[in-house]
Amino acid sequence: MVVLRSVSGFEVYRKVYRDVITPERVVELLILRVDMPRSLAANLDEVMNILARVRNQQSSETERRAGRLNSDLQYSRIDDIFSVGLHASLTQFLERINDLGNCISKDFLVSLAIA
């Protein structure tokens, strides 16, 4: 309950699940549910939308990587996450987000600093 409250997710959890709080459902809500505004999936959807609006001649690889990460989240199931391990899954996601951030920096920020 503390984790849900810290991300303003307690009310959303109650609306979606309507029963006892379980670790699996909390993880599902915070990672996989696009209807939870602070979930990883919802935020990655927003990254995809922004990348589509600001694309340039060199950003196709960045969009591809973001799309692949987004589709991996969209088609993941909570059982997949727990079978790999929550820590390992989040670590892998963070590595991929870091890589995506580096690509975004290269495509949109570094070139502006040079120009």
Helices and strands as residue ranges (DSSP letters): H 2-6, H 10-17, H 23-27, I 28-32, H 40-54, H 60-74, H 78-84, H 86-104, I 105-110, H 111-114
